[in-house]
Amino acid sequence: MEFTIIVAMITGLSQFIKKYIPSKFIPVVTIILGILAGIFYLDETLKMRLFLGTALGLSAMGMFDITKVTTKK
């Protein structure tokens, strides 16, 4: 359950940040936010935090892409 909340927060933050930087940088921003969330929020080894943080960022990026596709129709 906590992963779902983190992904939603990363997606929301990336949507907010999108107002200030070009959209082409949003994938990088989501991965960086995911890694930061993994490092500071999860209680694992550092290697696992980095791995899970990257997965969280990629999940948020996928959620961002899905919302972008559904709103274009």
HELIX and SHEET records of a PDB file:
HELIX    1   1 GLU A    2  ILE A   17  1                                  16    
HELIX    2   2 SER A   23  PHE A   25  5                                   3    
HELIX    3   3 ILE A   26  TYR A   41  1                                  16    
HELIX    4   4 LEU A   46  LYS A   72  1                                  27    
END                                                                             
